[in-house]
Amino acid sequence: MKSLAEARLYAILDLGYIAIDQAESVAKALLEGGADVLQLRGKRESISTLATLAERLHPVTSAAEVPLIINDHPEIARDVPVEGLHLGQDDLPIAEAREIVGRACWIGKSTHGLIQAWNAAREGADYIGFGPIFATPTKPNSAPLGTNGIRRAHELNLRPIFCIGGIKLSNLPEVLRAGAKRVAIVSGLLQSADVAGATQEVKVLLDTKPLPSTRSVS
């Protein structure tokens, strides 16, 4: 299984953009293109629907040695042997989520500024989602951070940081120039005519940047 420390591209399989019956084929295209991490997200779907889909996807991601992350629902991470769980600012605390999962798995957290990123690291997040960098329909109530805070967030050396929010192949060079080393992308990949090809192009750009070291926060 690929390690979190080496991950560059965090692809999000968002059921707001694709139909459930397309999920497996799109996941395979993302993996073919070189996604290092794959998250399953379905804000409007039931837990049972997401759990069933996670059970179908996990053998696919495992065969590619790519971690599968579940968004929002620790009970799915408890019942399906996925590699991780992702939480938002309004979700339950990380410690409580770990108790529900009841086994070792990565837990990441969405943050919308430097203070939240610092707090997520102190709370025990294994990685941090930092954004939205640009305006995005997946976060309509969150003001875009822009690229100014990216370098400062990385200077804190907290955890692996994945910049997210409105990032596409067209603006990825700007995000990288601002100091990003890792990104999470949703519609920029899912809405591509060639999902595997777009994913591969993103990976080529990301692989030009050295990965930073991280430190513990207490």
N, CA and C of each residue as an Amber inpcrd file, in Angstrom:
protein
   654
   0.8350000  -1.1960000   0.0000000   0.0000000   0.0000000   0.0000000
   0.8750000   1.2530000   0.0000000   0.5190000   2.2350000  -0.8330000
   1.2700000   3.4820000  -0.8830000   1.1920000   4.1900000   0.4620000
   2.2770000   4.8410000   0.8480000   2.3080000   5.5320000   2.1300000
   1.7510000   6.9370000   1.9950000   1.2170000   7.4370000   3.0840000
   0.6760000   8.7920000   3.0990000   1.7770000   9.8190000   2.8870000
   2.9430000   9.5620000   3.4420000   4.0500000  10.5120000   3.3360000
   4.4850000  10.7320000   1.9000000   4.3090000   9.7270000   1.0490000
   4.7430000   9.8170000  -0.3390000   3.6250000  10.2470000  -1.2950000
   2.4120000  10.3980000  -0.7640000   1.2620000  10.7060000  -1.6110000
   1.3310000  12.1340000  -2.1410000   1.0200000  12.2990000  -3.3980000
   0.9860000  13.6130000  -4.0510000  -0.4370000  14.0130000  -4.4270000
  -1.1440000  13.0720000  -5.0590000  -2.4640000  13.3740000  -5.6180000
  -3.5460000  12.5980000  -4.8920000  -4.4270000  13.3360000  -4.2670000
  -5.5530000  12.7950000  -3.5040000  -6.7920000  13.0350000  -4.3680000
  -7.2770000  11.9700000  -4.9840000  -8.4510000  12.0760000  -5.8520000
  -9.7110000  11.7890000  -5.0450000 -10.7570000  12.5550000  -5.3050000
 -12.0120000  12.3890000  -4.5770000 -13.0980000  11.9400000  -5.5370000
 -13.6230000  10.7570000  -5.2670000 -14.7030000  10.1810000  -6.0530000
 -16.0120000  10.6800000  -5.4490000 -16.4850000  11.8140000  -5.9300000
 -17.6340000  12.5090000  -5.3580000 -18.8970000  12.1380000  -6.1200000
 -19.8580000  11.5290000  -5.4170000 -21.0850000  11.0810000  -6.0540000
 -22.0190000  12.2260000  -6.3970000 -21.6340000  13.4440000  -6.0690000
 -22.3530000  14.6080000  -6.5620000 -22.0170000  14.9090000  -8.0090000
 -20.9200000  14.3230000  -8.5060000 -20.4720000  14.5520000  -9.8870000
 -20.6500000  13.3340000 -10.7780000 -20.6570000  12.1630000 -10.1880000
 -20.7950000  10.9510000 -10.9990000 -21.8920000  10.0670000 -10.4100000
 -22.5040000   9.2600000 -11.2660000 -23.5440000   8.3290000 -10.8100000
 -22.8980000   7.1280000 -10.1190000 -23.6550000   6.5230000  -9.2340000
 -23.1340000   5.3760000  -8.4890000 -22.6970000   4.2620000  -9.4360000
 -23.4670000   4.0550000 -10.5110000 -23.1040000   2.9610000 -11.4160000
 -21.8570000   3.2620000 -12.2510000 -21.3710000   4.5000000 -12.1740000
 -20.1170000   4.8580000 -12.8520000 -18.9130000   4.8340000 -11.9120000
 -19.1740000   4.6910000 -10.6220000 -18.1250000   4.8810000  -9.6160000
 -16.9390000   3.9460000  -9.8230000 -17.2140000   2.6930000 -10.1030000
 -16.1060000   1.7450000 -10.2170000 -15.2420000   2.0300000 -11.4410000
 -15.8740000   2.3370000 -12.5630000 -15.0930000   2.6080000 -13.7740000
 -14.3020000   3.9050000 -13.6420000 -14.8920000   4.9280000 -13.0080000
 -14.1670000   6.1810000 -12.8110000 -13.0210000   5.9730000 -11.8230000
 -13.2670000   5.1870000 -10.7720000 -12.1960000   4.8880000  -9.8190000
 -11.0250000   4.2180000 -10.5270000 -11.3080000   3.2880000 -11.4020000
 -10.2420000   2.5940000 -12.1360000  -9.4600000   3.5710000 -13.0140000
 -10.1720000   4.5460000 -13.6010000  -9.4910000   5.5380000 -14.4360000
  -8.5870000   6.4280000 -13.5930000  -9.0430000   6.8250000 -12.4200000
  -8.2220000   7.6360000 -11.5210000  -6.9750000   6.8680000 -11.0850000
  -7.1520000   5.6050000 -10.7930000  -6.0180000   4.7720000 -10.3870000
  -5.0530000   4.5550000 -11.5560000  -5.6030000   4.3480000 -12.7330000
  -4.7640000   4.1700000 -13.9310000  -3.9180000   5.4200000 -14.1790000
  -4.5020000   6.5860000 -13.8980000  -3.7860000   7.8290000 -14.1050000
  -2.7360000   8.1300000 -13.0650000  -2.7720000   7.4100000 -11.9470000
  -1.7310000   7.5780000 -10.9390000  -2.1470000   8.2220000  -9.6350000
  -3.4530000   8.2820000  -9.3390000  -3.8900000   8.8190000  -8.0450000
  -3.2300000   8.0430000  -6.9190000  -2.7460000   8.7580000  -5.9110000
  -2.0510000   8.1270000  -4.7880000  -2.9900000   7.7610000  -3.6470000
  -4.1030000   8.4760000  -3.5540000  -5.1220000   8.2410000  -2.5310000
  -6.4690000   8.4350000  -3.2060000  -7.4600000   7.6480000  -2.8060000
  -8.8030000   7.8050000  -3.3600000  -9.7980000   7.9070000  -2.2130000
 -10.5880000   8.9840000  -2.2340000 -11.6390000   9.1510000  -1.2230000
 -13.0030000   8.9370000  -1.8590000 -13.8710000   8.2510000  -1.1420000
 -15.2630000   8.0970000  -1.5430000 -16.1050000   9.0880000  -0.7530000
 -16.7910000   9.9750000  -1.4800000 -17.6250000  10.9890000  -0.8350000
 -19.0080000  11.0000000  -1.4750000 -20.0300000  10.9830000  -0.6270000
 -21.4060000  11.0300000  -1.1190000 -22.2730000  11.7200000  -0.0930000
 -22.3090000  13.0260000  -0.1500000 -22.9970000  13.8180000   0.8730000
 -24.4970000  13.5330000   0.9220000 -25.0810000  13.1310000  -0.2040000
 -26.5210000  12.9000000  -0.2570000 -26.8890000  11.4230000  -0.1730000
 -25.8980000  10.5700000  -0.0770000 -26.1600000   9.1280000  -0.0770000
 -26.2740000   8.5900000   1.3480000 -27.0270000   7.5160000   1.4910000
 -27.1780000   6.8840000   2.8020000 -25.8960000   6.1530000   3.1900000
 -25.7520000   5.9210000   4.4770000 -24.5860000   5.1820000   4.9590000
 -24.5470000   3.7840000   4.3560000 -25.7040000   3.1450000   4.2440000
 -25.7270000   1.7800000   3.7040000 -25.3000000   1.7640000   2.2360000
 -25.7260000   2.7660000   1.4680000 -25.3250000   2.8500000   0.0650000
 -23.8200000   3.0520000  -0.0540000 -23.2840000   3.9570000   0.7620000
 -21.8450000   4.2230000   0.7170000 -21.0430000   3.0100000   1.1760000
 -21.5390000   2.3140000   2.1960000 -20.8320000   1.1330000   2.6910000
 -20.7750000   0.0460000   1.6190000 -21.8990000  -0.1600000   0.9300000
 -21.9430000  -1.1560000  -0.1400000 -20.9690000  -0.8030000  -1.2550000
 -20.9280000   0.4890000  -1.6090000 -20.0190000   0.9240000  -2.6600000
 -18.5640000   0.8030000  -2.2040000 -18.2920000   1.1340000  -0.9480000
 -16.9340000   0.9930000  -0.4140000 -16.4810000  -0.4590000  -0.4740000
 -17.3710000  -1.3850000  -0.1930000 -17.0340000  -2.8080000  -0.2680000
 -16.6780000  -3.2150000  -1.6960000 -17.3340000  -2.6070000  -2.6830000
 -17.0330000  -2.9000000  -4.0880000 -15.7160000  -2.2620000  -4.5160000
 -15.4570000  -1.0580000  -4.0150000 -14.2700000  -0.3270000  -4.4510000
 -12.9920000  -0.8080000  -3.7810000 -13.0790000  -1.2920000  -2.5530000
 -11.8590000  -1.6060000  -1.8090000 -10.9820000  -2.6600000  -2.4900000
 -11.5490000  -3.7290000  -3.0500000 -10.6790000  -4.6710000  -3.7760000
  -9.9770000  -4.0140000  -4.9710000 -10.6410000  -3.0390000  -5.5980000
 -10.0550000  -2.3440000  -6.7490000  -8.8810000  -1.4830000  -6.3020000
  -9.0870000  -0.7070000  -5.2470000  -7.9960000   0.1500000  -4.7610000
  -6.8720000  -0.6780000  -4.1560000  -7.2180000  -1.7620000  -3.4850000
  -6.1920000  -2.6160000  -2.8840000  -5.3060000  -3.2390000  -3.9520000
  -5.9080000  -3.6540000  -5.0590000  -5.1280000  -4.2440000  -6.1450000
  -4.1350000  -3.2410000  -6.7150000  -4.5040000  -1.9480000  -6.6590000
  -3.6070000  -0.8900000  -7.1400000  -2.6820000  -0.3780000  -6.0420000
  -2.8000000  -0.9410000  -4.8430000  -2.0120000  -0.5330000  -3.6700000
  -2.2280000   0.9480000  -3.3400000  -3.4690000   1.4030000  -3.5190000
  -3.8450000   2.7850000  -3.2280000  -4.8230000   2.7990000  -2.0650000
  -4.5770000   3.6320000  -1.0400000  -5.4770000   3.6960000   0.1050000
  -6.8610000   4.2320000  -0.2900000  -7.8940000   3.6430000   0.2880000
  -9.2630000   4.1220000   0.1220000  -9.6950000   4.8180000   1.4060000
 -10.1760000   6.0380000   1.2640000 -10.6020000   6.8660000   2.3930000
 -12.1110000   7.0680000   2.3110000 -12.7860000   6.9910000   3.4420000
 -14.2240000   7.2440000   3.5120000 -14.4600000   8.6260000   4.1040000
 -15.3190000   9.3910000   3.4760000 -15.6480000  10.7130000   3.9710000
 -16.7760000  10.6370000   4.9940000 -16.5650000  11.2580000   6.1310000
 -17.6210000  11.5480000   7.1310000 -18.0230000  10.4150000   8.0750000
 -18.0150000   9.1560000   7.6390000 -18.7170000   8.1090000   8.3850000
 -17.7600000   7.1000000   9.0260000 -17.4420000   7.2490000  10.3230000
 -16.5410000   6.2950000  10.9740000 -17.1110000   4.8850000  11.0420000
 -18.4420000   4.7630000  11.0430000 -19.0340000   3.4260000  11.1050000
 -18.7410000   2.6160000   9.8430000 -18.5670000   3.3090000   8.7040000
 -18.1750000   2.5880000   7.4890000 -16.7250000   2.1270000   7.6130000
 -15.8670000   2.9980000   8.1300000 -14.4610000   2.6190000   8.3310000
 -14.3360000   1.4890000   9.3580000 -15.2970000   1.3920000  10.2420000
 -15.3090000   0.2860000  11.2090000 -15.6770000  -1.0270000  10.5310000
 -16.6380000  -0.9780000   9.6090000 -17.2070000  -2.2000000   9.0460000
 -16.5520000  -2.6460000   7.7380000 -15.8950000  -1.7130000   7.0490000
 -15.2270000  -2.0330000   5.7830000 -13.7390000  -1.7470000   5.9910000
 -12.8460000  -2.6390000   5.6040000 -11.4170000  -2.4760000   5.9290000
 -10.6990000  -1.4430000   5.0690000 -11.2860000  -0.2380000   4.9910000
 -10.6420000   0.8490000   4.2500000  -9.4370000   1.3470000   5.0380000
  -8.6130000   2.1450000   4.3740000  -7.3760000   2.6060000   5.0120000
  -7.5250000   3.9170000   5.7740000  -8.6400000   4.6300000   5.5610000
  -8.7350000   5.9170000   6.2360000 -10.1330000   6.4950000   6.2790000
 -10.2250000   7.5770000   7.0380000 -11.4720000   8.3110000   7.2600000
 -11.1470000   9.7920000   7.1590000 -12.0620000  10.5570000   6.5470000
 -11.8620000  12.0050000   6.4680000 -13.0090000  12.7170000   7.1640000
 -12.6630000  13.7100000   7.9930000 -13.6520000  14.4490000   8.7790000
 -13.6110000  15.9270000   8.4330000 -14.7730000  16.5820000   8.5580000
 -14.8640000  18.0140000   8.3770000 -14.8600000  18.7340000   9.7070000
 -14.8990000  20.0530000   9.6520000 -14.8760000  20.8520000  10.8690000
 -16.1060000  20.6280000  11.7320000 -17.2170000  20.2620000  11.1360000
 -18.4530000  20.0730000  11.8920000 -18.6930000  18.6260000  12.2820000
 -17.7610000  17.7460000  11.9740000 -17.9080000  16.3370000  12.3350000
 -17.4070000  16.0930000  13.7500000 -17.5480000  14.8640000  14.2030000
 -17.1450000  14.5140000  15.5570000 -15.6300000  14.6130000  15.7250000
 -15.1390000  14.7450000  16.9720000 -13.6920000  14.8500000  17.2040000
 -12.9500000  13.6110000  16.7210000 -11.6870000  13.7980000  16.3960000
 -10.8730000  12.7020000  15.8810000 -10.7760000  11.5590000  16.8860000
 -10.5770000  11.8660000  18.1580000 -10.4500000  10.8170000  19.1740000
 -11.7180000   9.9660000  19.2410000 -12.8690000  10.6190000  19.1490000
 -14.1360000   9.8850000  19.1860000 -14.2930000   9.0270000  17.9380000
 -13.8900000   9.5500000  16.8050000 -13.9600000   8.7740000  15.5680000
 -13.0690000   7.5410000  15.6520000 -11.8790000   7.6970000  16.2320000
 -10.9790000   6.5470000  16.3630000 -11.6010000   5.4660000  17.2430000
 -12.3120000   5.8720000  18.2680000 -12.9790000   4.8900000  19.1320000
 -14.0350000   4.1140000  18.3620000 -14.7790000   4.8020000  17.5040000
 -15.8130000   4.1320000  16.7220000 -15.1870000   3.1690000  15.7260000
 -14.1490000   3.6220000  15.0330000 -13.4900000   2.7600000  14.0410000
 -12.8960000   1.5220000  14.7170000 -12.2530000   1.7230000  15.8580000
 -11.7820000   0.6070000  16.6520000 -10.5710000  -0.1270000  16.1100000
  -9.8730000   0.4600000  15.1850000  -8.6650000  -0.1450000  14.6260000
  -7.8010000   0.9780000  14.0690000  -6.5810000   0.6400000  13.7100000
  -5.6800000   1.6560000  13.1670000  -6.1120000   2.0460000  11.7610000
  -6.2730000   3.3200000  11.5310000  -6.5010000   3.8350000  10.1840000
  -6.1520000   5.3180000  10.1810000  -5.8450000   5.8500000   9.0030000
  -5.5760000   7.2730000   8.9100000  -6.8530000   8.0610000   9.1360000
  -6.7270000   9.2000000   9.7690000  -7.8460000  10.1390000   9.8560000
  -7.3350000  11.5130000   9.4550000  -7.9550000  12.0670000   8.4290000
  -7.6190000  13.4040000   7.9740000  -8.7140000  14.3760000   8.3410000
  -8.3830000  15.6650000   8.2560000  -9.3790000  16.6830000   8.6170000
  -9.3120000  17.8650000   7.6600000 -10.4880000  18.3570000   7.2780000
 -10.5780000  19.5640000   6.4630000 -10.3350000  20.7900000   7.3270000
  -9.5490000  21.7240000   6.8210000  -9.2890000  22.9770000   7.5380000
  -9.4120000  24.1340000   6.5580000  -9.7750000  25.2970000   7.1120000
 -10.0530000  26.4520000   6.2650000  -9.2140000  27.6620000   6.6620000
  -8.0330000  27.4120000   7.1830000  -7.1270000  28.4760000   7.5660000
  -6.0120000  27.9240000   8.4260000  -5.0330000  28.7760000   8.7390000
  -3.8500000  28.3260000   9.4730000  -4.1830000  27.8650000  10.8810000
  -5.0800000  28.5610000  11.5700000  -5.4210000  28.1740000  12.9470000
  -6.0820000  26.8080000  12.9650000  -7.0190000  26.5790000  12.0510000
  -7.6660000  25.2740000  11.9950000  -6.6650000  24.1790000  11.6250000
  -5.7310000  24.4810000  10.7530000  -4.7090000  23.4890000  10.3910000
  -3.8610000  23.1250000  11.6010000  -3.4590000  24.1280000  12.3630000
  -2.6780000  23.8880000  13.5830000  -3.4830000  23.0500000  14.5730000
  -4.7520000  23.4050000  14.7570000  -5.5970000  22.6750000  15.7070000
  -5.8270000  21.2330000  15.2630000  -5.9740000  21.0150000  13.9630000
  -6.1630000  19.6450000  13.4680000  -4.9400000  18.7900000  13.7540000
  -3.7530000  19.3740000  13.6000000  -2.5250000  18.6430000  13.9050000
  -2.4580000  18.3040000  15.3910000  -2.8060000  19.2550000  16.2310000
  -2.7900000  19.0080000  17.6800000  -3.8270000  17.9590000  18.0760000
  -4.9190000  17.9110000  17.3240000  -5.9800000  16.9490000  17.6260000
  -5.5920000  15.5330000  17.2200000  -4.5750000  15.4210000  16.3830000
  -4.1100000  14.1020000  15.9900000  -4.4150000  13.7000000  14.5700000
  -4.7450000  14.6640000  13.7090000  -4.9960000  14.3300000  12.3070000
  -3.7280000  13.7710000  11.6650000  -3.8900000  12.7560000  10.8420000
  -2.7480000  12.1760000  10.1390000  -2.3700000  12.9870000   8.8960000
  -3.3430000  13.7010000   8.3560000  -3.0730000  14.6130000   7.2540000
  -4.1040000  15.7320000   7.3110000  -3.8500000  16.8000000   6.5620000
  -4.6930000  17.9900000   6.6130000  -5.1260000  18.3760000   5.2100000
  -6.4260000  18.6100000   5.0480000  -6.9390000  19.2190000   3.8370000
  -6.9980000  20.7230000   4.0620000  -6.3850000  21.5000000   3.1820000
  -6.2650000  22.9550000   3.3810000  -6.9410000  23.6790000   2.2220000
  -8.0450000  24.3920000   2.5260000  -8.7570000  25.0940000   1.4720000
 -10.1230000  25.5890000   1.9410000 -10.9830000  25.9890000   1.0280000
 -10.7830000  25.9300000  -0.4120000  -9.8380000  27.0180000  -0.9100000
  -8.9270000  26.6260000  -1.7710000  -7.9950000  27.5930000  -2.3420000
  -8.7340000  28.5390000  -3.2900000  -9.5940000  27.9640000  -4.1350000
 -10.4130000  28.7400000  -5.0580000 -11.8830000  28.4280000  -4.7750000
 -12.7720000  29.2290000  -5.3180000 -14.2040000  28.9770000  -5.1430000
 -14.5710000  27.6170000  -5.7340000 -15.4420000  26.9010000  -5.0240000
 -15.8410000  25.5750000  -5.4840000 -17.2700000  25.2810000  -5.0380000
 -18.0720000  24.6590000  -5.8870000 -19.4440000  24.3250000  -5.5010000
 -19.5320000  23.2920000  -4.3840000 -18.4560000  22.5510000  -4.1250000
 -18.4970000  21.5790000  -3.0300000 -18.3820000  22.2490000  -1.6610000
 -17.9250000  23.5180000  -1.6250000 -17.8390000  24.2820000  -0.3790000
 -18.4500000  25.6710000  -0.6030000 -19.7700000  25.7450000  -0.8640000
 -20.3760000  27.0280000  -1.2230000 -20.3690000  28.0540000  -0.1090000
 -20.2620000  27.5950000   1.1360000 -20.3100000  28.5100000   2.2750000
 -18.9300000  28.8850000   2.8110000 -17.8900000  28.4250000   2.1540000
 -16.5210000  28.7210000   2.5980000 -15.8620000  29.7030000   1.6320000
 -15.3790000  30.8070000   2.1770000 -14.7170000  31.8030000   1.3430000
 -13.3830000  31.2440000   0.8470000 -13.0450000  31.4500000  -0.4190000
 -11.7630000  30.9660000  -0.9350000 -10.5920000  31.5990000  -0.1770000
  -9.6000000  30.7840000   0.1460000  -8.4240000  31.2780000   0.8500000
  -7.4480000  31.9600000  -0.0960000  -7.5160000  31.6370000  -1.3830000
  -6.4920000  32.1040000  -2.2960000  -5.2000000  31.3390000  -2.0600000
  -4.1590000  31.7230000  -2.7400000  -2.8920000  30.9940000  -2.6450000
  -1.9290000  31.5750000  -1.6080000  -2.2830000  32.7080000  -1.0090000
  -1.3250000  33.3970000  -0.1300000  -0.9300000  32.5920000   1.1010000
  -1.8570000  31.7940000   1.6320000  -1.5540000  31.0650000   2.8570000
  -0.8870000  29.7230000   2.6550000  -0.7240000  29.3020000   1.4100000
  -0.2000000  27.9600000   1.1580000   1.2240000  27.8060000   1.6790000
   2.0800000  28.7490000   1.3600000   3.4730000  28.6350000   1.7910000
   3.5830000  28.6530000   3.3120000   2.7990000  29.5340000   3.9450000
   2.8380000  29.6190000   5.4150000   2.3640000  28.3150000   6.0500000
   1.3320000  27.7120000   5.4890000   0.8400000  26.4390000   6.0180000
   1.9150000  25.3710000   5.9390000   2.6700000  25.3560000   4.8580000
   3.7360000  24.3620000   4.7210000   4.9310000  24.6740000   5.6140000
   5.1610000  25.9420000   5.8890000   6.2630000  26.3120000   6.7790000
   6.0390000  25.8110000   8.1960000   4.7770000  25.5860000   8.5750000
   4.4910000  25.0530000   9.9070000   4.9190000  23.6000000  10.0510000
   5.0900000  22.8980000   8.9120000   5.5540000  21.4970000   8.9160000
   4.7130000  20.6130000   9.8250000   3.3990000  20.7660000   9.7430000
   2.5350000  20.0750000  10.6880000   2.2990000  18.6120000  10.3420000
   1.7510000  18.3830000   9.2070000   1.3580000  17.0660000   8.7230000
   1.3970000  17.1360000   7.1980000   1.2690000  16.0350000   6.4990000
   1.0670000  16.1410000   5.0570000  -0.1470000  17.0240000   4.7650000
   0.0230000  18.0460000   3.9390000  -1.0380000  19.0020000   3.6320000
  -1.4520000  18.8390000   2.1770000  -2.7460000  18.6090000   1.9750000
  -3.3090000  18.5240000   0.6370000  -4.1370000  19.7770000   0.3890000
  -3.6790000  20.6200000  -0.5160000  -4.4530000  21.8010000  -0.8850000
  -5.6500000  21.3520000  -1.7180000  -6.7940000  21.9870000  -1.4680000
  -8.0370000  21.5420000  -2.0990000  -8.9290000  22.7380000  -2.3840000
  -9.8150000  22.5600000  -3.3310000 -10.8280000  23.5770000  -3.5930000
 -10.6220000  24.2930000  -4.9030000 -11.3510000  23.8710000  -5.9280000
 -11.2930000  24.5390000  -7.2150000 -10.0000000  24.3470000  -7.9740000
  -9.1860000  23.3840000  -7.5620000  -7.8970000  23.1620000  -8.2310000
  -8.1170000  22.3140000  -9.4800000  -7.5820000  22.7950000 -10.5890000
  -7.6830000  22.1110000 -11.8700000  -6.3090000  22.1230000 -12.5350000
  -6.1970000  21.3970000 -13.6190000  -4.9180000  21.3530000 -14.3290000
  -4.4900000  22.7590000 -14.7490000  -5.4610000  23.6010000 -15.1080000
  -5.1440000  24.9420000 -15.6090000  -4.5540000  25.8590000 -14.5430000
  -4.9820000  25.7000000 -13.2700000  -4.4550000  26.5770000 -12.2140000
  -3.4730000  25.8690000 -11.2890000  -3.2020000  24.5890000 -11.5510000
  -2.2620000  23.8490000 -10.7050000  -0.8670000  24.4770000 -10.6860000
  -0.3310000  24.9590000 -11.8120000   0.9830000  25.6050000 -11.7280000
   1.0150000  26.7770000 -10.7550000  -0.0650000  27.5640000 -10.7020000
  -0.1350000  28.6800000  -9.7590000  -0.1050000  28.1780000  -8.3180000
  -0.8290000  27.0950000  -8.0610000  -0.8770000  26.5130000  -6.7120000
   0.5030000  25.9830000  -6.3150000   1.1930000  25.3640000  -7.2420000
   2.5300000  24.8400000  -6.9640000   3.5410000  25.9620000  -6.7500000
   3.4200000  27.0300000  -7.5150000   4.3230000  28.1750000  -7.3210000
   4.1200000  28.8090000  -5.9510000   2.9090000  28.6990000  -5.4240000
   2.6060000  29.2590000  -4.0990000   3.1270000  28.3730000  -2.9670000
   3.6620000  27.1970000  -3.2950000   4.2710000  26.3620000  -2.2760000
   3.6180000  25.0240000  -2.0280000   2.5400000  24.7130000  -2.7220000
   1.8670000  23.4280000  -2.5120000   2.7450000  22.2760000  -2.9800000
   2.6480000  21.1680000  -2.2680000   3.3750000  19.9520000  -2.6350000
   2.4150000  18.8020000  -2.9430000   1.2090000  18.8910000  -2.3860000
   0.1920000  17.8600000  -2.5670000  -1.1440000  18.5520000  -2.8300000
  -2.0020000  17.9190000  -3.6190000  -3.3140000  18.4980000  -3.8670000
  -4.3810000  17.4180000  -3.8240000  -5.5930000  17.8480000  -3.5100000
  -6.7850000  17.0100000  -3.6480000  -7.6510000  17.6510000  -4.7160000
  -8.1130000  16.8540000  -5.6590000  -8.8790000  17.3790000  -6.7870000
 -10.1680000  16.5760000  -6.9500000 -11.2430000  17.3040000  -7.2290000
 -12.5550000  16.6730000  -7.4090000 -12.9960000  16.8470000  -8.8640000
 -13.7120000  17.9320000  -9.1520000 -14.2900000  18.1040000 -10.4810000
 -13.2240000  18.2560000 -11.5660000 -12.0640000  18.7760000 -11.2020000
 -11.0010000  18.9400000 -12.1760000 -10.5880000  17.6350000 -12.8180000
 -10.8400000  16.5170000 -12.1410000 -10.5830000  15.1990000 -12.7110000
 -11.8760000  14.5330000 -13.1680000 -12.9040000  14.5800000 -12.3300000
 -14.1320000  13.8440000 -12.6200000 -14.8560000  14.3560000 -13.8510000
 -14.7200000  15.6490000 -14.1500000 -15.4110000  16.2100000 -15.3020000
 -14.5400000  16.2430000 -16.5620000 -13.3880000  15.6210000 -16.5010000
 -12.5180000  15.5700000 -17.6750000 -13.0560000  14.5650000 -18.6960000
 -12.8550000  14.8710000 -19.9640000 -13.2520000  13.9310000 -21.0040000
 -12.4290000  12.6440000 -20.9220000 -11.1970000  12.7740000 -20.4430000
 -10.2930000  11.6340000 -20.2810000  -9.7840000  11.6670000 -18.8390000
 -10.4700000  10.9590000 -17.9550000 -10.1460000  11.0140000 -16.5300000
  -8.7360000  10.4980000 -16.2670000  -8.3940000   9.3850000 -16.8530000
  -7.0540000   8.8160000 -16.6330000  -5.9740000   9.7540000 -17.1720000
  -6.2070000  10.3200000 -18.3350000  -5.2270000  11.2160000 -18.9210000
  -5.0310000  12.4840000 -18.1070000  -6.1360000  13.0720000 -17.6320000
  -6.0450000  14.2790000 -16.8050000  -5.3180000  13.9850000 -15.5040000
  -5.6030000  12.8340000 -14.9190000  -4.9440000  12.4380000 -13.6790000
  -3.4400000  12.3060000 -13.8960000  -3.0740000  11.7030000 -14.9870000
  -1.6510000  11.5280000 -15.2920000  -0.9530000  12.8710000 -15.4900000
  -1.6200000  13.8190000 -16.1510000  -1.0300000  15.1380000 -16.3630000
  -0.8030000  15.8610000 -15.0350000  -1.7570000  15.7410000 -14.1200000
  -1.5980000  16.3460000 -12.7930000  -0.4100000  15.7330000 -12.0730000
  -0.2920000  14.4090000 -12.1290000   0.8100000  13.7400000 -11.4450000
   2.1710000  14.1800000 -11.9960000   2.2710000  14.3620000 -13.2820000
   3.5320000  14.8000000 -13.8810000   3.9540000  16.1450000 -13.3010000
   3.0060000  17.0800000 -13.1690000   3.3160000  18.3850000 -12.5930000
   3.6960000  18.2670000 -11.1190000   2.9550000  17.4680000 -10.3770000
   3.2170000  17.3330000  -8.9450000   4.5840000  16.7130000  -8.6750000
   4.9810000  15.7860000  -9.5010000   6.2320000  15.0670000  -9.2580000
   7.4700000  15.9220000  -9.4740000   7.2810000  17.1500000  -9.9350000
   8.4320000  18.0490000 -10.0840000   8.7950000  18.7430000  -8.7760000
   7.9490000  18.6140000  -7.7340000   8.1680000  19.3150000  -6.4750000
   8.6430000  18.3530000  -5.3910000   9.7280000  18.6890000  -4.6750000
  10.1670000  17.8240000  -3.5720000   9.1660000  17.8510000  -2.4300000
   9.0210000  16.7300000  -1.7550000   8.1000000  16.6780000  -0.6200000
   8.7660000  17.2350000   0.6270000   8.0020000  17.9970000   1.4570000
   8.5740000  18.5480000   2.6790000   8.5670000  17.5400000   3.8180000
   9.3810000  17.7830000   4.8370000   9.3290000  16.9840000   6.0480000
   8.2240000  17.5370000   6.9490000   7.7880000  16.7250000   7.9050000
   6.7820000  17.1810000   8.8730000   7.2730000  16.9290000  10.2800000
   6.6240000  17.5970000  11.2630000   7.0240000  17.3980000  12.6430000
   5.7850000  17.1930000  13.5070000   6.0120000  16.7030000  14.7070000
   4.9170000  16.4700000  15.6400000   4.5090000  17.7810000  16.2930000
   3.2360000  17.8710000  16.6730000   2.6950000  19.0390000  17.3470000
   1.9920000  18.5720000  18.6100000   2.2800000  19.2210000  19.7180000
   1.6370000  18.8450000  20.9710000   1.0410000  20.0620000  21.6290000
